[in-house]
Amino acid sequence: MNPIADDLDHGRLPALADVRRNLRVPWYRCRIERRTLQELNEASDARGLVQAVGHLGLWAATGLLAFHLFTHQIWWGFLVALFAHGTVAAFFTAPHHELCHTTVFRTKRLNELFLRVFSLLGWLNFHVYRFSHSYHHRYTLFIEGDREEVMPETPSLRPLYLLQLFTVNVTGGYQSRGIVPTLRNFVRLACNRLDNPFNSWGPELYEGHRADGRKAVSWARLVLAFHAAVIGVAVAAGEPIVAVLVSGSVFLANWLRYFVGVPMHCGLRSGVADFRKCVRTITLDPLSEFLYWHMNWHLEHHMYAAVPCYNLKRLHRAVARDMPAPRTLVGAWREMRATWRRQQTEPDYAFDTPVPAPRGGRAGDGGGGAADALAASMGGLTPRALADDERPS
């Protein structure tokens, strides 16, 4: 459990309107040629379709296989297929994240279409996430503006928690979505409760933006209605397994999504204007990287957030001399666990990633100008309401 998140007193934090006006984090960004960055920022409908349709295709294929084995009572095969199905579905948070940035497809309507498909199937609310994630990128691990990731967090390996991650996730946790908290959150939103919409956020997330809050409420109601219909039709047709495979899939076999998702920020420094110190990149096998939509190149994503996910490895190669070496998945977990153990006696400790000496990089949020705007772009992530607030009056 996160002690800071538990004790977060939202009334003592500055108003987000004041944060947007007054907090300008001078982020260090590795130097990259403008033409190279422009090329890397180019989205492709073809590559976007491979990523999105490929992910949905794996989900459909494992689901159909599980259904076939279930109806033929091949129980061991069914359990294996169900495990694979849940493993694939647990990663629906990755396309939800990328499509919120609107960088996957050149054609924006395709971004919006697939965003809604993955959000509906994955029990996700992109209206809330766009608000939250805009702050997360602009103020990464600065508590004044980022309550999506509040450190320290626990890289838990508790046996009962691992049992849930390898079977049915009921209670959820950090980088892990359980049935109970997900349903509770959607019901609260559907009842127009915006006081705790996501992660460590309180009512301040939508303060001054109630119209945008109503969009989140409407989407929550649509998601609940969709899954209620799926469950109702499946039960009425005498095939409740369909409800499990469609509406329940994201809560099954969350193990891999948990293990690759926790290292992105866990154990790293807060309140430092260098993404190399507060974000981790890890290397993964090709299948895991595909399911995670290449977000294992997470440091590169934060540094230049308008680069489509399938170009992040190329971005890494372009700036590698100014970056810390990527961790392996096992190495990252060893680092996090060692940090967590030290935090038991030194609560303020955080791992300070060794980085190369600065090579003349630039601050993307403070200097203005075309180069800074290109570097600091987050794609189309920022909701119009927040973008309008940030324009000079």
Contacts in CASP RR format, 6 or more apart in sequence:
PFRMAT RR
TARGET T0000
AUTHOR 0000-0000-0000
METHOD contacts of the structure
MODEL  1
MNPIADDLDHGRLPALADVRRNLRVPWYRCRIERRTLQELNEASDARGLV
QAVGHLGLWAATGLLAFHLFTHQIWWGFLVALFAHGTVAAFFTAPHHELC
HTTVFRTKRLNELFLRVFSLLGWLNFHVYRFSHSYHHRYTLFIEGDREEV
MPETPSLRPLYLLQLFTVNVTGGYQSRGIVPTLRNFVRLACNRLDNPFNS
WGPELYEGHRADGRKAVSWARLVLAFHAAVIGVAVAAGEPIVAVLVSGSV
FLANWLRYFVGVPMHCGLRSGVADFRKCVRTITLDPLSEFLYWHMNWHLE
HHMYAAVPCYNLKRLHRAVARDMPAPRTLVGAWREMRATWRRQQTEPDYA
FDTPVPAPRGGRAGDGGGGAADALAASMGGLTPRALADDERPS
1 154 0 8 1.000
2 150 0 8 1.000
2 151 0 8 1.000
2 152 0 8 1.000
2 153 0 8 1.000
2 154 0 8 1.000
2 174 0 8 1.000
2 200 0 8 1.000
3 152 0 8 1.000
3 347 0 8 1.000
4 143 0 8 1.000
4 150 0 8 1.000
4 151 0 8 1.000
4 152 0 8 1.000
5 147 0 8 1.000
5 150 0 8 1.000
5 199 0 8 1.000
5 200 0 8 1.000
8 147 0 8 1.000
8 150 0 8 1.000
8 200 0 8 1.000
10 202 0 8 1.000
10 203 0 8 1.000
10 204 0 8 1.000
13 143 0 8 1.000
13 144 0 8 1.000
13 145 0 8 1.000
13 204 0 8 1.000
14 22 0 8 1.000
14 144 0 8 1.000
15 204 0 8 1.000
15 207 0 8 1.000
16 135 0 8 1.000
16 145 0 8 1.000
16 204 0 8 1.000
16 205 0 8 1.000
16 207 0 8 1.000
17 207 0 8 1.000
17 208 0 8 1.000
17 389 0 8 1.000
19 139 0 8 1.000
19 144 0 8 1.000
19 145 0 8 1.000
20 386 0 8 1.000
20 389 0 8 1.000
20 390 0 8 1.000
23 139 0 8 1.000
23 142 0 8 1.000
23 144 0 8 1.000
23 145 0 8 1.000
24 365 0 8 1.000
24 366 0 8 1.000
25 138 0 8 1.000
25 139 0 8 1.000
25 140 0 8 1.000
25 142 0 8 1.000
25 273 0 8 1.000
25 365 0 8 1.000
26 273 0 8 1.000
26 363 0 8 1.000
26 364 0 8 1.000
26 365 0 8 1.000
26 366 0 8 1.000
27 273 0 8 1.000
27 274 0 8 1.000
27 275 0 8 1.000
27 303 0 8 1.000
27 363 0 8 1.000
27 364 0 8 1.000
27 365 0 8 1.000
27 376 0 8 1.000
28 273 0 8 1.000
28 274 0 8 1.000
28 275 0 8 1.000
28 276 0 8 1.000
28 358 0 8 1.000
28 361 0 8 1.000
28 363 0 8 1.000
29 275 0 8 1.000
29 303 0 8 1.000
29 304 0 8 1.000
29 361 0 8 1.000
29 362 0 8 1.000
29 363 0 8 1.000
29 364 0 8 1.000
29 375 0 8 1.000
30 303 0 8 1.000
30 319 0 8 1.000
30 322 0 8 1.000
30 323 0 8 1.000
30 359 0 8 1.000
30 361 0 8 1.000
31 319 0 8 1.000
31 322 0 8 1.000
31 359 0 8 1.000
31 360 0 8 1.000
31 361 0 8 1.000
31 362 0 8 1.000
32 304 0 8 1.000
32 315 0 8 1.000
32 318 0 8 1.000
32 319 0 8 1.000
34 371 0 8 1.000
34 374 0 8 1.000
36 318 0 8 1.000
37 304 0 8 1.000
37 307 0 8 1.000
37 374 0 8 1.000
37 375 0 8 1.000
38 374 0 8 1.000
40 304 0 8 1.000
40 307 0 8 1.000
40 308 0 8 1.000
40 311 0 8 1.000
40 314 0 8 1.000
40 315 0 8 1.000
40 318 0 8 1.000
41 103 0 8 1.000
41 304 0 8 1.000
41 306 0 8 1.000
41 307 0 8 1.000
41 308 0 8 1.000
41 311 0 8 1.000
41 374 0 8 1.000
41 377 0 8 1.000
42 106 0 8 1.000
42 308 0 8 1.000
42 311 0 8 1.000
43 103 0 8 1.000
43 104 0 8 1.000
43 105 0 8 1.000
43 106 0 8 1.000
43 308 0 8 1.000
44 105 0 8 1.000
44 106 0 8 1.000
44 308 0 8 1.000
44 310 0 8 1.000
45 105 0 8 1.000
45 106 0 8 1.000
45 107 0 8 1.000
45 110 0 8 1.000
47 308 0 8 1.000
47 310 0 8 1.000
48 104 0 8 1.000
48 105 0 8 1.000
48 110 0 8 1.000
48 308 0 8 1.000
48 310 0 8 1.000
49 105 0 8 1.000
49 110 0 8 1.000
51 95 0 8 1.000
51 104 0 8 1.000
51 290 0 8 1.000
51 293 0 8 1.000
51 309 0 8 1.000
51 310 0 8 1.000
52 95 0 8 1.000
52 99 0 8 1.000
52 104 0 8 1.000
52 114 0 8 1.000
52 118 0 8 1.000
55 88 0 8 1.000
55 91 0 8 1.000
55 92 0 8 1.000
55 95 0 8 1.000
55 290 0 8 1.000
55 291 0 8 1.000
55 293 0 8 1.000
56 117 0 8 1.000
56 118 0 8 1.000
58 88 0 8 1.000
58 291 0 8 1.000
59 85 0 8 1.000
59 88 0 8 1.000
59 89 0 8 1.000
59 92 0 8 1.000
59 121 0 8 1.000
59 249 0 8 1.000
62 81 0 8 1.000
62 84 0 8 1.000
62 85 0 8 1.000
62 86 0 8 1.000
62 88 0 8 1.000
63 81 0 8 1.000
63 85 0 8 1.000
63 245 0 8 1.000
63 249 0 8 1.000
65 81 0 8 1.000
65 84 0 8 1.000
65 85 0 8 1.000
66 78 0 8 1.000
66 81 0 8 1.000
66 82 0 8 1.000
66 84 0 8 1.000
66 85 0 8 1.000
66 241 0 8 1.000
66 245 0 8 1.000
67 241 0 8 1.000
67 242 0 8 1.000
67 245 0 8 1.000
69 75 0 8 1.000
69 77 0 8 1.000
69 78 0 8 1.000
69 81 0 8 1.000
70 78 0 8 1.000
70 241 0 8 1.000
71 241 0 8 1.000
82 244 0 8 1.000
82 245 0 8 1.000
82 252 0 8 1.000
82 253 0 8 1.000
83 252 0 8 1.000
83 253 0 8 1.000
84 253 0 8 1.000
85 245 0 8 1.000
85 249 0 8 1.000
85 252 0 8 1.000
85 253 0 8 1.000
86 249 0 8 1.000
86 250 0 8 1.000
86 252 0 8 1.000
86 253 0 8 1.000
86 254 0 8 1.000
87 253 0 8 1.000
87 255 0 8 1.000
87 256 0 8 1.000
87 257 0 8 1.000
87 291 0 8 1.000
88 249 0 8 1.000
88 291 0 8 1.000
89 121 0 8 1.000
89 122 0 8 1.000
89 248 0 8 1.000
89 249 0 8 1.000
89 250 0 8 1.000
89 252 0 8 1.000
90 177 0 8 1.000
90 250 0 8 1.000
90 252 0 8 1.000
90 253 0 8 1.000
90 254 0 8 1.000
90 256 0 8 1.000
90 257 0 8 1.000
90 258 0 8 1.000
91 256 0 8 1.000
91 257 0 8 1.000
91 291 0 8 1.000
91 292 0 8 1.000
91 293 0 8 1.000
92 118 0 8 1.000
92 121 0 8 1.000
92 122 0 8 1.000
92 124 0 8 1.000
92 250 0 8 1.000
93 122 0 8 1.000
93 124 0 8 1.000
93 177 0 8 1.000
93 257 0 8 1.000
94 291 0 8 1.000
94 292 0 8 1.000
94 293 0 8 1.000
94 295 0 8 1.000
95 104 0 8 1.000
95 114 0 8 1.000
95 115 0 8 1.000
95 118 0 8 1.000
95 293 0 8 1.000
96 115 0 8 1.000
96 118 0 8 1.000
96 119 0 8 1.000
96 122 0 8 1.000
96 124 0 8 1.000
96 126 0 8 1.000
96 129 0 8 1.000
97 129 0 8 1.000
97 133 0 8 1.000
97 293 0 8 1.000
97 295 0 8 1.000
98 104 0 8 1.000
98 293 0 8 1.000
98 295 0 8 1.000
98 308 0 8 1.000
98 309 0 8 1.000
99 111 0 8 1.000
99 112 0 8 1.000
99 114 0 8 1.000
99 115 0 8 1.000
99 118 0 8 1.000
99 126 0 8 1.000
100 115 0 8 1.000
100 126 0 8 1.000
100 129 0 8 1.000
100 130 0 8 1.000
100 133 0 8 1.000
100 381 0 8 1.000
101 305 0 8 1.000
101 306 0 8 1.000
101 378 0 8 1.000
101 379 0 8 1.000
101 380 0 8 1.000
101 381 0 8 1.000
102 108 0 8 1.000
102 111 0 8 1.000
102 112 0 8 1.000
102 379 0 8 1.000
102 380 0 8 1.000
102 381 0 8 1.000
103 111 0 8 1.000
103 306 0 8 1.000
103 307 0 8 1.000
103 308 0 8 1.000
103 309 0 8 1.000
103 379 0 8 1.000
103 380 0 8 1.000
104 110 0 8 1.000
104 111 0 8 1.000
104 114 0 8 1.000
104 308 0 8 1.000
104 309 0 8 1.000
105 111 0 8 1.000
105 114 0 8 1.000
115 126 0 8 1.000
116 126 0 8 1.000
118 124 0 8 1.000
119 125 0 8 1.000
119 126 0 8 1.000
119 219 0 8 1.000
119 223 0 8 1.000
120 222 0 8 1.000
120 223 0 8 1.000
120 226 0 8 1.000
121 246 0 8 1.000
121 249 0 8 1.000
121 250 0 8 1.000
122 250 0 8 1.000
123 177 0 8 1.000
123 182 0 8 1.000
123 186 0 8 1.000
123 223 0 8 1.000
123 227 0 8 1.000
123 250 0 8 1.000
124 223 0 8 1.000
125 186 0 8 1.000
125 189 0 8 1.000
125 197 0 8 1.000
125 198 0 8 1.000
125 216 0 8 1.000
125 219 0 8 1.000
125 220 0 8 1.000
125 223 0 8 1.000
126 219 0 8 1.000
127 212 0 8 1.000
127 213 0 8 1.000
127 215 0 8 1.000
127 216 0 8 1.000
127 219 0 8 1.000
128 189 0 8 1.000
128 197 0 8 1.000
128 198 0 8 1.000
128 205 0 8 1.000
128 216 0 8 1.000
129 198 0 8 1.000
130 381 0 8 1.000
130 382 0 8 1.000
130 383 0 8 1.000
131 205 0 8 1.000
131 206 0 8 1.000
131 209 0 8 1.000
131 212 0 8 1.000
131 383 0 8 1.000
131 386 0 8 1.000
132 147 0 8 1.000
132 148 0 8 1.000
132 197 0 8 1.000
132 198 0 8 1.000
132 199 0 8 1.000
132 201 0 8 1.000
132 205 0 8 1.000
133 148 0 8 1.000
133 381 0 8 1.000
134 378 0 8 1.000
134 381 0 8 1.000
134 382 0 8 1.000
134 383 0 8 1.000
134 386 0 8 1.000
135 145 0 8 1.000
135 146 0 8 1.000
135 147 0 8 1.000
135 148 0 8 1.000
136 146 0 8 1.000
136 148 0 8 1.000
136 149 0 8 1.000
137 302 0 8 1.000
137 305 0 8 1.000
137 378 0 8 1.000
137 381 0 8 1.000
138 145 0 8 1.000
138 146 0 8 1.000
138 365 0 8 1.000
138 378 0 8 1.000
139 145 0 8 1.000
139 146 0 8 1.000
140 146 0 8 1.000
140 149 0 8 1.000
140 265 0 8 1.000
140 275 0 8 1.000
140 278 0 8 1.000
140 279 0 8 1.000
140 302 0 8 1.000
141 149 0 8 1.000
141 151 0 8 1.000
141 265 0 8 1.000
141 268 0 8 1.000
141 269 0 8 1.000
141 270 0 8 1.000
141 271 0 8 1.000
141 272 0 8 1.000
141 278 0 8 1.000
142 270 0 8 1.000
142 271 0 8 1.000
143 150 0 8 1.000
143 270 0 8 1.000
143 271 0 8 1.000
147 199 0 8 1.000
147 200 0 8 1.000
147 201 0 8 1.000
147 202 0 8 1.000
147 205 0 8 1.000
148 198 0 8 1.000
148 199 0 8 1.000
148 200 0 8 1.000
148 201 0 8 1.000
149 199 0 8 1.000
149 265 0 8 1.000
150 199 0 8 1.000
150 200 0 8 1.000
151 265 0 8 1.000
151 266 0 8 1.000
151 267 0 8 1.000
151 268 0 8 1.000
151 270 0 8 1.000
151 350 0 8 1.000
152 266 0 8 1.000
152 267 0 8 1.000
152 340 0 8 1.000
152 343 0 8 1.000
152 347 0 8 1.000
152 350 0 8 1.000
153 174 0 8 1.000
153 262 0 8 1.000
153 265 0 8 1.000
153 266 0 8 1.000
153 267 0 8 1.000
154 174 0 8 1.000
154 340 0 8 1.000
155 262 0 8 1.000
155 263 0 8 1.000
155 266 0 8 1.000
155 267 0 8 1.000
155 333 0 8 1.000
155 336 0 8 1.000
155 337 0 8 1.000
155 340 0 8 1.000
156 173 0 8 1.000
156 174 0 8 1.000
157 337 0 8 1.000
161 173 0 8 1.000
162 255 0 8 1.000
164 170 0 8 1.000
164 171 0 8 1.000
164 172 0 8 1.000
164 178 0 8 1.000
164 254 0 8 1.000
165 176 0 8 1.000
165 253 0 8 1.000
165 254 0 8 1.000
165 255 0 8 1.000
165 258 0 8 1.000
166 253 0 8 1.000
166 255 0 8 1.000
167 252 0 8 1.000
167 253 0 8 1.000
168 179 0 8 1.000
168 251 0 8 1.000
168 252 0 8 1.000
169 176 0 8 1.000
169 177 0 8 1.000
169 178 0 8 1.000
169 179 0 8 1.000
169 251 0 8 1.000
169 252 0 8 1.000
169 254 0 8 1.000
170 178 0 8 1.000
170 179 0 8 1.000
170 180 0 8 1.000
170 251 0 8 1.000
171 178 0 8 1.000
171 180 0 8 1.000
171 181 0 8 1.000
172 178 0 8 1.000
172 180 0 8 1.000
172 181 0 8 1.000
173 181 0 8 1.000
174 262 0 8 1.000
174 266 0 8 1.000
175 257 0 8 1.000
175 258 0 8 1.000
175 261 0 8 1.000
175 262 0 8 1.000
176 254 0 8 1.000
176 257 0 8 1.000
176 258 0 8 1.000
177 250 0 8 1.000
177 251 0 8 1.000
177 254 0 8 1.000
178 251 0 8 1.000
178 254 0 8 1.000
179 248 0 8 1.000
179 251 0 8 1.000
182 251 0 8 1.000
185 197 0 8 1.000
185 198 0 8 1.000
186 220 0 8 1.000
186 223 0 8 1.000
186 224 0 8 1.000
187 220 0 8 1.000
187 224 0 8 1.000
188 196 0 8 1.000
189 197 0 8 1.000
189 216 0 8 1.000
189 217 0 8 1.000
189 220 0 8 1.000
190 217 0 8 1.000
190 220 0 8 1.000
190 221 0 8 1.000
190 224 0 8 1.000
192 217 0 8 1.000
194 203 0 8 1.000
194 205 0 8 1.000
194 206 0 8 1.000
194 213 0 8 1.000
194 216 0 8 1.000
194 217 0 8 1.000
195 202 0 8 1.000
195 203 0 8 1.000
196 202 0 8 1.000
196 203 0 8 1.000
197 205 0 8 1.000
197 206 0 8 1.000
197 216 0 8 1.000
198 205 0 8 1.000
206 212 0 8 1.000
206 213 0 8 1.000
206 216 0 8 1.000
209 383 0 8 1.000
209 385 0 8 1.000
209 386 0 8 1.000
211 385 0 8 1.000
212 383 0 8 1.000
212 385 0 8 1.000
227 246 0 8 1.000
227 247 0 8 1.000
230 242 0 8 1.000
230 243 0 8 1.000
230 246 0 8 1.000
230 247 0 8 1.000
231 240 0 8 1.000
231 243 0 8 1.000
231 247 0 8 1.000
232 243 0 8 1.000
233 242 0 8 1.000
234 240 0 8 1.000
234 241 0 8 1.000
234 242 0 8 1.000
234 243 0 8 1.000
234 246 0 8 1.000
235 243 0 8 1.000
256 288 0 8 1.000
256 291 0 8 1.000
257 291 0 8 1.000
257 292 0 8 1.000
259 329 0 8 1.000
259 333 0 8 1.000
260 282 0 8 1.000
260 284 0 8 1.000
260 288 0 8 1.000
260 292 0 8 1.000
260 296 0 8 1.000
260 329 0 8 1.000
261 292 0 8 1.000
261 295 0 8 1.000
262 333 0 8 1.000
262 336 0 8 1.000
263 280 0 8 1.000
263 282 0 8 1.000
263 327 0 8 1.000
263 329 0 8 1.000
263 332 0 8 1.000
263 333 0 8 1.000
263 336 0 8 1.000
264 279 0 8 1.000
264 280 0 8 1.000
264 295 0 8 1.000
264 298 0 8 1.000
265 278 0 8 1.000
265 279 0 8 1.000
265 280 0 8 1.000
266 336 0 8 1.000
266 339 0 8 1.000
267 335 0 8 1.000
267 336 0 8 1.000
267 339 0 8 1.000
267 340 0 8 1.000
267 343 0 8 1.000
267 350 0 8 1.000
267 351 0 8 1.000
268 277 0 8 1.000
268 278 0 8 1.000
268 279 0 8 1.000
268 280 0 8 1.000
268 350 0 8 1.000
268 351 0 8 1.000
268 353 0 8 1.000
269 277 0 8 1.000
269 278 0 8 1.000
269 350 0 8 1.000
269 351 0 8 1.000
269 352 0 8 1.000
269 353 0 8 1.000
270 278 0 8 1.000
270 350 0 8 1.000
271 278 0 8 1.000
272 278 0 8 1.000
273 363 0 8 1.000
274 355 0 8 1.000
275 299 0 8 1.000
275 302 0 8 1.000
275 303 0 8 1.000
276 299 0 8 1.000
276 323 0 8 1.000
276 324 0 8 1.000
276 353 0 8 1.000
276 355 0 8 1.000
277 352 0 8 1.000
277 353 0 8 1.000
277 355 0 8 1.000
279 298 0 8 1.000
279 299 0 8 1.000
279 302 0 8 1.000
280 298 0 8 1.000
280 299 0 8 1.000
280 327 0 8 1.000
280 332 0 8 1.000
280 353 0 8 1.000
281 296 0 8 1.000
281 297 0 8 1.000
281 298 0 8 1.000
281 299 0 8 1.000
281 300 0 8 1.000
281 316 0 8 1.000
281 323 0 8 1.000
281 324 0 8 1.000
281 326 0 8 1.000
281 327 0 8 1.000
282 296 0 8 1.000
282 298 0 8 1.000
282 326 0 8 1.000
282 327 0 8 1.000
282 328 0 8 1.000
282 329 0 8 1.000
282 332 0 8 1.000
283 296 0 8 1.000
283 326 0 8 1.000
283 327 0 8 1.000
283 328 0 8 1.000
283 329 0 8 1.000
284 292 0 8 1.000
284 296 0 8 1.000
284 329 0 8 1.000
288 296 0 8 1.000
289 296 0 8 1.000
293 309 0 8 1.000
294 309 0 8 1.000
294 310 0 8 1.000
294 312 0 8 1.000
294 313 0 8 1.000
295 301 0 8 1.000
295 309 0 8 1.000
295 312 0 8 1.000
297 312 0 8 1.000
297 313 0 8 1.000
297 315 0 8 1.000
297 316 0 8 1.000
299 323 0 8 1.000
299 324 0 8 1.000
300 307 0 8 1.000
300 312 0 8 1.000
300 315 0 8 1.000
300 316 0 8 1.000
300 319 0 8 1.000
300 323 0 8 1.000
301 307 0 8 1.000
301 309 0 8 1.000
301 312 0 8 1.000
303 319 0 8 1.000
304 315 0 8 1.000
304 375 0 8 1.000
305 377 0 8 1.000
305 378 0 8 1.000
305 379 0 8 1.000
305 381 0 8 1.000
306 374 0 8 1.000
306 377 0 8 1.000
306 378 0 8 1.000
306 379 0 8 1.000
307 315 0 8 1.000
316 323 0 8 1.000
316 326 0 8 1.000
321 356 0 8 1.000
321 359 0 8 1.000
322 356 0 8 1.000
322 358 0 8 1.000
322 359 0 8 1.000
322 361 0 8 1.000
323 355 0 8 1.000
323 356 0 8 1.000
324 353 0 8 1.000
324 354 0 8 1.000
324 355 0 8 1.000
324 356 0 8 1.000
327 335 0 8 1.000
335 351 0 8 1.000
336 351 0 8 1.000
339 349 0 8 1.000
339 350 0 8 1.000
339 351 0 8 1.000
342 349 0 8 1.000
343 349 0 8 1.000
343 350 0 8 1.000
362 371 0 8 1.000
362 372 0 8 1.000
362 375 0 8 1.000
363 372 0 8 1.000
364 372 0 8 1.000
364 375 0 8 1.000
364 376 0 8 1.000
365 372 0 8 1.000
365 376 0 8 1.000
366 372 0 8 1.000
382 390 0 8 1.000
END
